[in-house]
Amino acid sequence: MNILSKFEHHIENTKDLDEAVDSIYTKYVANYLKTAKEFRTKFNFDTISDNKLEAILTSLPLELIDVSENISKLKLKREALKLSIKEKWFTKYSSFTLEDKLSDTRKREQADLYVLEDKVLVELISTVIVRAEADVSMYRELIMGAKKVYDNRRKTDGVVPVSPVTQPDLPEYDRYSTGGKYYVR
């Protein structure tokens, strides 16, 4: 038994599922986070200007609001699909008559097979929701990191003087003013 070949066969069988998840994710989430991905790559590798930090702090939260709304819509669709699956399952289960001479277990199995594709769709939507929520969490962390960088830059603006600081006249210290003690130089 070659486990790796079974895994490769499984990947080929589930390729359509991966494409479906990517398609749903792109439609409901990825299109709203294009600029966020650009900011993330720039934040990781480049020195970001104050203007870009301000853009991260102003536009990215608005994009996350849109994504959060779409996640809520997906959750609503998932719950509606779950309810329709229950109705569909019960309709199929109750459609069997006494003439069918099926056991209760067999009727349940037939009803489960009838709604199997719908259950797969519920899992696909759940996967997209988990992925989108993870992305939203990551971009929230990006916003917080940008806020820290922005705040630190603002703190240093007040510290660096515009003109040179004049030093007050300091007294010369010699051995008489230190009480005759010598210090190691």
N, C-alpha and C positions, 0 to 999 in steps of 0.2 A: 504494500500500500504506500503510495507516494503522496504525502500530505501536500507538498508544494504544487503538484499537478492538480489536485482537487481544489486548492485555493485559486489557482489560475483559472480553472473551469468556472468556479463560483464568481470570480471577477467578471468573466465574459458574460455570465448569465445576468449579472446585476448592473451591467453597463447602462442599460436603459434607465434604471432607477437613479443612478448617479446623474445622468443627463437631465432627468426630470427635476431632481433636487436643485441642480445648478440653474435650470430654467426658472423655477419658482423663485429662487434666491435672487437671481438677476432682476426679475420683474418687480419684486416687492422691496428689495433691500439694496442691492449693489448699485443700481442706477442713482440712488440717493446719496451714496457714499463715495462718489468718484473724487471729489475734491478732498474728502477726508483721507483717502488713500494717498493722494499726492502730498498732503501735509505730513502724513505719517512718515513717508520715505524721506522727505526733506528734514523732518525733525530728527530722524535717526542719523543722517549722514552729513548734513550741511549745517552751517551756522545760520540760524534763522534771524531775519531782520525783525525789527519791532513791528513793522507793518504786517508781516506774515503771522507773527504772534497774535496781533490784534485780530487778524482774519480768523485764526483758529479759535480765538476766544469769542468771536461774534457769530461767524457763519456756521461753524461746526455744531454748536448746540441747536441751531435751527434745523440743520439737516437731521440731527438725532431725533428731533421732535417728529419729523416726517417719518423716519424709520420706525419710531415707537408707535405711531398711528398705524402703520402698515403691519407691524407685528400684532397689534390688537385686532386688526381686520383678519389676519391669518388665524388667530386664536378663535375668533368668532366663527370663521368658516370651518375650522376643525371641529368645534363643538356642534355646529349645525350638521356636519357630515356624520358625526358620531350618532346624533339623534336619528338621522335618516337611516343609518345602518341598523340601528335597533328596530326601527319600523319595518325596514326591508326584511330583516332576519325573521321577525315575528310573522310577517305576512307569508313568507316562504314556509316557515314552520307550521303555521296554521292551515296552509293550503293542502297539506297531506290529509287524505281522507281515511276512513276505516278500511276501504278497499285496498289501499296501498300495502297494507300488512307489513309496515316497517316498525321496528322497535323505536322507542323514544330516543335512544342513543343514535340510531341511524338517521332519524329525522333531524336531530340536532347537528349531526355531521353534515348532512345535505344543506341545511340552512347556513352553517358556517362556511361551507365551500361557495355558496351563492354570494356571500358578502366579502369574500376574501380579498378581491381587488380593491374594494372600498376601504378595507382595513389597512391595506398597504398604502393607500393614498393618505390615510390619517397619519401613518408613521412618517411618510415623506414630509407632510406639512409640519409635523412635530420636529423633525430633524432640521428643517429650515428655520423654525422658530428658535430652537436652541442655538443654532449657528448665528442667527441674527442677534440674539440677546448677548452672545459672547462678543460679537463685533461691537455692539453698542457699549458694552462694559469696557472694552479695550479703548474705544474712542473717548469715553469719559475719562479714563486714565490719561490719555493724550491731552485732553483739555486741562486736567489738573496739573500735569507736567508743564504745559505751556504757561499756565497761570503762575506757577512757581518761578519759572525762568523770567517771565515778564515782571513779577513783583521784585525779584532780586535785581533786575536791571534798573528798576525804578528806585530801589534803595541806594544803589551806587551812584545814581545821578546826583543826589544831594550831597554825597560825600566828597566827590571830586570837585575841588574848587575851580572856578573859572579863571581866576588870576592867581599868581604865586602868593603864597602866604608869607608874610614878613615875620621873622622870628624876633621875639623880644630880646633885648640885650641880656644875655645870661652871664652871671658872674663866673670868673675864672676860678676853678677849684685847684688848690695846690695843697701841699702838705700841711700848711698852717691852718687852712680852713677845715681840714678833715681831722683835726685833733692830733696831728703828727703821725697818723697811721699811713703806712704805705700799702697800696693795693697792687696786686699783680697786674702787669700790663700784658 
